[in-house]
């Protein structure tokens, strides 16, 4: 876009230069966005692992080249897709290991309701990261868990922040070998998911849990009616 034959030649030349630069910048941004859309499509259906998060930014990797994604609409779509992928595949119901069953029966005492199977899920990369130290329970299990929790337990699970640490819901956990320990059990409202936190890293280290393994979860109450879980993992 160019304006010509203006009285103040110097001023209009500067204005023309600005307009030309503006048009050029718009064209550059449009071309960059189109290129980013094409790059995302190249990996979207073939290699979702090529889309990653780095330094709080989304990048894609093509032919060993790392390309940042800047367009906000593209970023929003990628984040939505990645969050769906973070919900691991739910696998069929499991058989409780013998040593776990014996320990749970000892904790429950006679006449208690049998343990309720909650879910089997495939462990994701984020589930075994030491810096995160948490295990997400798939969102589709929320209705099942809330049928097992009391109103007070649901309230405590939703307590956020370290200032209210005395209010955090701590549950007893029995592992596949019959070992007993504690886990913090929370509900993250930002993700609408229940999650085991804090001591989860110790569990991962103890059993050398790897991405792709299966975690099997049961819920029960001990003889004092306290909320407990059975958690077993295997390749």
Protein Blocks (a to p, Z undefined) as FASTA:
>chain_A
ZZehifblmlmmmmmmmmmmmmmmmmmmmmmmmmmmmmmmmmmmmommlpcceehiacdd
eehiacddfblklmmmmmmmmmmmmmccddddddddfklmmmmmmmnoghiacdddfbdc
dddfklmgmklopadddfklmmmmmmmpcfklmmmmmpgcjklmmmpccdddddfkopac
dddddddfklopacdehjlmmmmmmnopaehiacdddddddfkopacddddddZZ
